[in-house]
Amino acid sequence: MLVPRREHIGEPHPRRLFLFGAILLACGFSSAAHAQSAADFFRQNCVSCHTIGGGRLTGPDLKDVTQRKDRAWLLKFLQDPKAMIDSGDPYAAQLLQDARGVVMPRVPGMTPNLAAELLGLIDAESKLAQSQFGGATVSDRPVTAQDIAMGQDLFVGRRALANGGPACVSCHTLGTLGGLGGGQLGPDLTRVYERLGGRKGVGVWLAAPATPTMQAVFKTQPIQPEEILPLLAVMETADAAGAPAPGGPSLGFVAFGFGGMVVALGVFGGVWRDRFRAVRRPLVRGRKRGDR
């Protein structure tokens, strides 16, 4: 005779308890991973222009931003800021004006889900007394001649950056460099001090550059805090001097390149002149003998 199993109502089976616990644990890990992903993304891509409760940098302080503008607008703007500006949206135009014409770039990897997670992160951080994204501290002491000299050496590569990153002159130029100027891959930095809002804005950018090219280089080779103030001193000096920003390759660079080409052609001409004759003469002699 079969004896039915005795189960008490409301007392789940141990296996079901285990499965339920596993599901809750997995959901917990998933939520933590998403939160960490949003925090890492913000740290890597946003802190160079924004703080949460630390005041304006190049872009606005994002503390309580969802109380200033509706979430749907913010989600759309995060995914394509330039399109919102180009559409003539008045709020986007005001943001551009407040940023002194600096357009927020479209951030690689941004998706609707990630944008929503970022807004959730900003909401959570806004409720804290001190957000982890309150902004980096940049020294406000007056710069010295020693700072400027060190900054010039770092900028042009006479002194290597501590973590092995490339010198600024590899990609950028300054109106005060003179001579051959600098690289043309990145923007001219003569007016960057004014454009990014002074010492704090530029200092935070140097500590955590957000452009894809600079991220790829400096993510593993960050500029050390003690190197930031000297570099700031050089940029501050260039901005204060009102040095003209080069509009393209400098005249010295063009003259140097043309002179190098002339010298190279002269050297090749001298080396190959006798070789051409050494080949031509036997051919001419052979032809004359054949005519006879």
Kinemage of the C-alpha trace (Angstrom):
@kinemage 1
@onewidth
@group {chain A} dominant
@subgroup {mainchain}
@vectorlist {calphas} color= white
{ca met a 1} P 0.000 0.000 0.000
{ca leu a 2} L 1.341 3.428 -0.969
{ca val a 3} L 1.715 5.847 1.883
{ca pro a 4} L 1.429 9.490 0.821
{ca arg a 5} L 4.206 11.915 1.798
{ca arg a 6} L 3.360 14.184 4.658
{ca glu a 7} L 3.992 17.832 3.829
{ca his a 8} L 3.028 20.699 6.035
{ca ile a 9} L 1.347 23.640 4.389
{ca gly a 10} L 3.602 26.663 4.352
{ca glu a 11} L 6.791 24.668 4.918
{ca pro a 12} L 8.776 24.722 1.643
{ca his a 13} L 10.913 21.808 0.530
{ca pro a 14} L 14.668 22.223 1.327
{ca arg a 15} L 15.521 22.016 -2.388
{ca arg a 16} L 13.114 24.841 -3.128
{ca leu a 17} L 14.662 26.893 -0.362
{ca phe a 18} L 18.083 26.319 -1.857
{ca leu a 19} L 16.964 27.335 -5.355
{ca phe a 20} L 15.179 30.426 -4.046
{ca gly a 21} L 18.267 31.462 -2.088
{ca ala a 22} L 20.486 30.928 -5.121
{ca ile a 23} L 18.216 33.130 -7.237
{ca leu a 24} L 18.247 35.916 -4.636
{ca leu a 25} L 22.018 35.688 -4.340
{ca ala a 26} L 22.446 35.846 -8.120
{ca cys a 27} L 20.164 38.879 -8.311
{ca gly a 28} L 22.159 40.534 -5.557
{ca phe a 29} L 25.438 39.928 -7.368
{ca ser a 30} L 23.913 41.174 -10.623
{ca ser a 31} L 22.699 44.408 -8.993
{ca ala a 32} L 26.089 44.969 -7.356
{ca ala a 33} L 27.839 44.363 -10.676
{ca his a 34} L 25.597 46.897 -12.457
{ca ala a 35} L 26.148 49.479 -9.699
{ca gln a 36} L 29.884 48.939 -9.823
{ca ser a 37} L 29.813 49.166 -13.613
{ca ala a 38} L 28.009 52.519 -13.500
{ca ala a 39} L 30.439 53.828 -10.861
{ca asp a 40} L 33.471 52.709 -12.857
{ca phe a 41} L 32.013 54.226 -16.018
{ca phe a 42} L 31.373 57.538 -14.267
{ca arg a 43} L 34.882 57.538 -12.805
{ca gln a 44} L 36.467 56.822 -16.176
{ca asn a 45} L 34.372 59.053 -18.414
{ca cys a 46} L 32.641 61.764 -16.377
{ca val a 47} L 34.804 63.009 -13.497
{ca ser a 48} L 37.028 65.115 -15.758
{ca cys a 49} L 34.081 67.462 -16.425
{ca his a 50} L 31.540 66.814 -13.659
{ca thr a 51} L 31.303 66.386 -9.900
{ca ile a 52} L 28.439 65.233 -7.701
{ca gly a 53} L 28.310 67.869 -4.992
{ca gly a 54} L 31.772 69.298 -5.622
{ca gly a 55} L 30.820 72.306 -7.731
{ca arg a 56} L 31.065 73.091 -11.421
{ca leu a 57} L 34.009 72.020 -13.538
{ca thr a 58} L 33.768 72.299 -17.313
{ca gly a 59} L 30.265 70.849 -17.018
{ca pro a 60} L 27.674 71.402 -14.286
{ca asp a 61} L 27.640 69.821 -10.853
{ca leu a 62} L 25.307 66.820 -11.215
{ca lys a 63} L 24.045 66.739 -7.633
{ca asp a 64} L 20.219 66.468 -7.741
{ca val a 65} L 20.255 66.852 -11.532
{ca thr a 66} L 17.113 64.699 -11.835
{ca gln a 67} L 15.274 67.313 -9.762
{ca arg a 68} L 16.319 70.068 -12.158
{ca lys a 69} L 15.395 68.300 -15.397
{ca asp a 70} L 13.044 65.434 -16.198
{ca arg a 71} L 14.530 61.950 -16.517
{ca ala a 72} L 13.390 61.371 -20.118
{ca trp a 73} L 15.273 64.468 -21.296
{ca leu a 74} L 18.380 63.488 -19.369
{ca leu a 75} L 18.361 59.952 -20.810
{ca lys a 76} L 18.156 61.373 -24.320
{ca phe a 77} L 20.889 63.933 -23.695
{ca leu a 78} L 23.286 61.381 -22.193
{ca gln a 79} L 23.054 59.225 -25.297
{ca asp a 80} L 23.732 62.027 -27.812
{ca pro a 81} L 24.493 65.495 -26.371
{ca lys a 82} L 25.475 67.068 -29.698
{ca ala a 83} L 22.229 66.009 -31.364
{ca met a 84} L 20.282 67.685 -28.565
{ca ile a 85} L 22.314 70.874 -28.964
{ca asp a 86} L 21.963 70.835 -32.767
{ca ser a 87} L 18.199 70.348 -32.434
{ca gly a 88} L 17.916 73.832 -30.932
{ca asp a 89} L 16.785 72.631 -27.524
{ca pro a 90} L 16.968 75.750 -25.284
{ca tyr a 91} L 18.133 73.890 -22.164
{ca ala a 92} L 20.927 72.175 -24.117
{ca ala a 93} L 21.914 75.551 -25.602
{ca gln a 94} L 22.146 77.023 -22.088
{ca leu a 95} L 24.365 74.143 -20.974
{ca leu a 96} L 26.660 74.842 -23.928
{ca gln a 97} L 26.830 78.539 -23.051
{ca asp a 98} L 27.592 77.787 -19.392
{ca ala a 99} L 30.387 75.445 -20.519
{ca arg a 100} L 31.949 78.302 -22.551
{ca gly a 101} L 31.289 76.523 -25.826
{ca val a 102} L 32.772 73.152 -24.838
{ca val a 103} L 30.516 70.485 -26.353
{ca met a 104} L 30.019 67.329 -24.316
{ca pro a 105} L 31.178 64.475 -26.576
{ca arg a 106} L 29.149 61.377 -27.263
{ca val a 107} L 30.556 58.876 -24.785
{ca pro a 108} L 31.590 55.526 -26.333
{ca gly a 109} L 29.652 52.594 -24.912
{ca met a 110} L 26.664 54.671 -23.804
{ca thr a 111} L 23.366 52.772 -24.048
{ca pro a 112} L 19.823 53.469 -22.775
{ca asn a 113} L 20.336 50.974 -19.931
{ca leu a 114} L 23.683 52.457 -18.939
{ca ala a 115} L 22.268 55.984 -19.072
{ca ala a 116} L 19.496 54.898 -16.700
{ca glu a 117} L 22.037 53.281 -14.355
{ca leu a 118} L 24.109 56.466 -14.347
{ca leu a 119} L 21.087 58.532 -13.356
{ca gly a 120} L 20.395 56.034 -10.594
{ca leu a 121} L 23.996 56.360 -9.427
{ca ile a 122} L 23.759 60.168 -9.444
{ca asp a 123} L 20.523 60.027 -7.445
{ca ala a 124} L 22.108 57.731 -4.854
{ca glu a 125} L 25.309 59.799 -4.592
{ca ser a 126} L 23.298 63.031 -4.325
{ca lys a 127} L 21.715 61.776 -1.103
{ca leu a 128} L 25.089 61.240 0.580
{ca ala a 129} L 26.704 63.860 2.797
{ca gln a 130} L 29.924 63.427 0.787
{ca ser a 131} L 29.859 61.752 -2.606
{ca gln a 132} L 32.829 59.725 -3.811
{ca phe a 133} L 32.611 61.926 -6.923
{ca gly a 134} L 32.955 65.215 -5.068
{ca gly a 135} L 35.942 66.155 -7.225
{ca ala a 136} L 39.714 65.882 -7.011
{ca thr a 137} L 41.655 68.315 -4.872
{ca val a 138} L 43.982 70.608 -6.815
{ca ser a 139} L 46.510 72.726 -4.942
{ca asp a 140} L 45.648 76.419 -4.899
{ca arg a 141} L 49.055 77.719 -3.880
{ca pro a 142} L 50.698 80.296 -6.157
{ca val a 143} L 52.977 78.774 -8.784
{ca thr a 144} L 56.705 79.430 -8.624
{ca ala a 145} L 59.440 79.775 -11.225
{ca gln a 146} L 60.525 76.271 -10.259
{ca asp a 147} L 57.013 74.948 -11.013
{ca ile a 148} L 57.066 76.591 -14.444
{ca ala a 149} L 60.529 75.230 -15.273
{ca met a 150} L 59.521 71.717 -14.224
{ca gly a 151} L 56.269 71.986 -16.180
{ca gln a 152} L 58.116 73.028 -19.335
{ca asp a 153} L 60.471 70.079 -18.995
{ca leu a 154} L 57.534 67.695 -18.515
{ca phe a 155} L 55.553 69.210 -21.392
{ca val a 156} L 58.328 68.895 -23.990
{ca gly a 157} L 59.766 65.633 -22.667
{ca arg a 158} L 63.065 66.828 -21.251
{ca arg a 159} L 61.843 65.252 -18.036
{ca ala a 160} L 59.937 61.974 -18.236
{ca leu a 161} L 56.570 61.547 -16.542
{ca ala a 162} L 56.909 59.316 -13.491
{ca asn a 163} L 54.569 56.602 -14.795
{ca gly a 164} L 56.043 56.560 -18.293
{ca gly a 165} L 53.316 58.396 -20.205
{ca pro a 166} L 54.214 60.324 -23.378
{ca ala a 167} L 55.153 63.993 -23.207
{ca cys a 168} L 52.367 66.483 -23.953
{ca val a 169} L 54.284 67.884 -26.922
{ca ser a 170} L 53.829 64.556 -28.722
{ca cys a 171} L 50.208 65.507 -29.458
{ca his a 172} L 49.745 69.130 -28.362
{ca thr a 173} L 51.288 72.539 -28.799
{ca leu a 174} L 51.370 75.783 -26.799
{ca gly a 175} L 51.696 79.316 -28.085
{ca thr a 176} L 54.703 79.812 -25.792
{ca leu a 177} L 56.730 76.856 -27.112
{ca gly a 178} L 58.284 78.689 -30.046
{ca gly a 179} L 60.661 76.922 -32.399
{ca leu a 180} L 59.039 73.952 -34.095
{ca gly a 181} L 55.940 74.113 -31.895
{ca gly a 182} L 54.327 70.838 -30.906
{ca gly a 183} L 52.188 67.991 -32.179
{ca gln a 184} L 48.983 68.451 -34.142
{ca leu a 185} L 47.150 65.231 -33.182
{ca gly a 186} L 45.477 66.837 -30.144
{ca pro a 187} L 44.097 70.362 -29.708
{ca asp a 188} L 46.278 73.390 -29.094
{ca leu a 189} L 46.472 74.018 -25.326
{ca thr a 190} L 47.299 77.727 -25.397
{ca arg a 191} L 43.796 78.712 -24.253
{ca val a 192} L 42.856 75.506 -22.426
{ca tyr a 193} L 43.243 77.160 -19.008
{ca glu a 194} L 40.494 79.642 -19.809
{ca arg a 195} L 38.402 77.178 -21.827
{ca leu a 196} L 38.132 74.580 -19.051
{ca gly a 197} L 37.532 77.073 -16.264
{ca gly a 198} L 40.935 77.553 -14.673
{ca arg a 199} L 43.099 75.492 -12.372
{ca lys a 200} L 40.440 73.171 -10.981
{ca gly a 201} L 38.941 72.264 -14.358
{ca val a 202} L 42.281 71.619 -16.069
{ca gly a 203} L 43.724 69.872 -13.018
{ca val a 204} L 40.850 67.404 -12.806
{ca trp a 205} L 41.129 66.759 -16.555
{ca leu a 206} L 44.830 65.943 -16.230
{ca ala a 207} L 44.096 63.608 -13.328
{ca ala a 208} L 41.416 61.696 -15.270
{ca pro a 209} L 41.384 62.545 -19.009
{ca ala a 210} L 38.149 61.469 -20.661
{ca thr a 211} L 38.951 61.460 -24.387
{ca pro a 212} L 39.366 57.965 -25.908
{ca thr a 213} L 42.937 58.642 -27.076
{ca met a 214} L 44.130 59.949 -23.712
{ca gln a 215} L 42.235 57.255 -21.819
{ca ala a 216} L 43.984 54.533 -23.775
{ca val a 217} L 47.377 55.983 -22.830
{ca phe a 218} L 46.923 57.353 -19.306
{ca lys a 219} L 44.529 54.828 -17.787
{ca thr a 220} L 47.490 52.613 -16.881
{ca gln a 221} L 50.038 55.460 -16.783
{ca pro a 222} L 48.288 58.267 -14.882
{ca ile a 223} L 49.918 61.628 -14.347
{ca gln a 224} L 51.098 61.870 -10.740
{ca pro a 225} L 49.573 64.553 -8.454
{ca glu a 226} L 52.979 66.214 -7.995
{ca glu a 227} L 53.278 66.588 -11.797
{ca ile a 228} L 49.878 68.213 -12.278
{ca leu a 229} L 50.644 71.611 -10.695
{ca pro a 230} L 53.818 72.187 -12.804
{ca leu a 231} L 51.876 71.345 -15.980
{ca leu a 232} L 49.109 73.681 -14.851
{ca ala a 233} L 51.717 76.387 -14.288
{ca val a 234} L 52.863 76.147 -17.920
{ca met a 235} L 49.304 76.317 -19.267
{ca glu a 236} L 48.377 79.140 -16.907
{ca thr a 237} L 51.451 81.081 -18.055
{ca ala a 238} L 50.620 80.544 -21.739
{ca asp a 239} L 47.061 81.742 -21.183
{ca ala a 240} L 48.171 84.801 -19.187
{ca ala a 241} L 50.793 85.722 -21.808
{ca gly a 242} L 48.117 85.866 -24.497
{ca ala a 243} L 50.402 83.974 -26.854
{ca pro a 244} L 48.791 83.450 -30.263
{ca ala a 245} L 47.555 79.943 -30.876
{ca pro a 246} L 49.162 78.427 -33.978
{ca gly a 247} L 46.684 77.868 -36.784
{ca gly a 248} L 48.574 74.938 -38.263
{ca pro a 249} L 52.113 73.582 -38.637
{ca ser a 250} L 54.598 76.282 -37.632
{ca leu a 251} L 56.759 78.078 -40.203
{ca gly a 252} L 59.841 76.728 -38.452
{ca phe a 253} L 58.590 73.179 -38.868
{ca val a 254} L 57.917 73.722 -42.595
{ca ala a 255} L 61.338 75.324 -43.126
{ca phe a 256} L 63.035 72.526 -41.206
{ca gly a 257} L 61.266 69.900 -43.301
{ca phe a 258} L 62.117 71.614 -46.596
{ca gly a 259} L 65.748 72.059 -45.581
{ca gly a 260} L 65.970 68.406 -44.561
{ca met a 261} L 64.572 67.350 -47.933
{ca val a 262} L 67.158 69.440 -49.834
{ca val a 263} L 70.018 67.993 -47.781
{ca ala a 264} L 68.744 64.448 -48.302
{ca leu a 265} L 68.481 64.949 -52.068
{ca gly a 266} L 72.021 66.337 -52.133
{ca val a 267} L 73.376 63.337 -50.241
{ca phe a 268} L 71.591 60.850 -52.494
{ca gly a 269} L 72.794 62.703 -55.571
{ca gly a 270} L 76.405 62.529 -54.417
{ca val a 271} L 76.196 58.847 -53.502
{ca trp a 272} L 74.482 57.644 -56.675
{ca arg a 273} L 76.148 59.918 -59.263
{ca asp a 274} L 79.202 57.724 -59.802
{ca arg a 275} L 77.123 54.585 -59.698
{ca phe a 276} L 74.962 55.728 -62.590
{ca arg a 277} L 78.097 56.510 -64.613
{ca ala a 278} L 79.626 53.158 -63.748
{ca val a 279} L 76.580 51.438 -65.255
{ca arg a 280} L 76.187 53.750 -68.256
{ca arg a 281} L 79.772 53.658 -69.541
{ca pro a 282} L 80.006 49.849 -70.074
{ca leu a 283} L 76.654 49.951 -71.879
{ca val a 284} L 77.814 52.717 -74.229
{ca arg a 285} L 81.097 50.924 -74.963
{ca gly a 286} L 79.310 47.666 -75.677
{ca arg a 287} L 76.935 49.409 -78.075
{ca lys a 288} L 79.808 51.031 -79.981
{ca arg a 289} L 81.619 47.706 -80.381
{ca gly a 290} L 78.447 46.150 -81.707
{ca asp a 291} L 78.096 48.908 -84.327
{ca arg a 292} L 81.544 48.134 -85.646
